[in-house]
């Protein structure tokens, strides 16, 4: 399937999930993350979900990160350059919804790409090679290209991987190292 076909398919599948299902499945994903050997790292980048699109609720992961005293990084998107600027999430960080209803930091302590150890990556679909399909703007493709080679890229999904490989993967698409679902941790390393 193409990225466009997968976007349509998985947007429809996510739209069918109830609020309770999203919450329950998000908690299961957070618990699965505890199985990964990533917790010695310091800087963790996390996305803040678009709740209206039934994205994985990262609140449970935030609780784990706070409990483990990790440095949490969130982004602000520039829709003209398709780049993200990263900020340390602290108790003083003020968040504001952007035009796409995504919570973003208003200001804060800037964090360079090369400091980030672990990146939790939003996605709509992915295949058994770790290729992912997002919404198509390319924010995470740009971001992942700018990160350190050894940064750990972890997708979060309510669904298992597509059996068929994504047809139109390009050379600028950065594959995931892992994808965590409600029941499994898929490794692509």
C-alpha positions, 0 to 999 in steps of 0.5 A: 500500500502507498502512504496515502492509502495507509493514512486513509486506512489508519485514520479511519481505524483510529476514528473508531476507537472510543475515548476509553479505548484510547486511554486503556490502550495508551496505558498498555503501551506505556507499560510495554515501554518499560520492557525496553533498555532505554532508561539509562538515557537522560533526554527523552523527546515526546509528542503531545497528542492531538486528542481529536485524532485519537493519537496515543495519549502520552500522559502515562509515558510522561508520568514514567519519565517524571518518576525516573527523573528524566529530562523531557523535551517537547517541540514547537512546530514551524509550519513555514519551514516544516522544522521543530524547535525543542524545549525542556518541559518543566513545571514552569513551561506554559503550553498553548494549542497551535492552529492544529490543536497541538499543545506546544511550549510558548517559551522555555529552555531550548534543547539542541537536536544532538542532546536528545537520546530517545525520541517517541515518534507519532505515526499512523502506520508502519511496516515490518522494516520500521518504515513509518507513515505520519500525516505527511508534513515531514516534521519528524523526517526533518527532525530525525535527520538532524538527530544523532545517529545513535538516538533511539527512535520509538514509534507508538501505535495502537496497531500491529505493523502492516504485513506488506512493505510501504510502497513509496518509502523514500531515501529521506524517510528515517526508519524506527528502531522500535515500535511499541503496541499494546501487546508487543515491542517490535525491534527493527535494529 
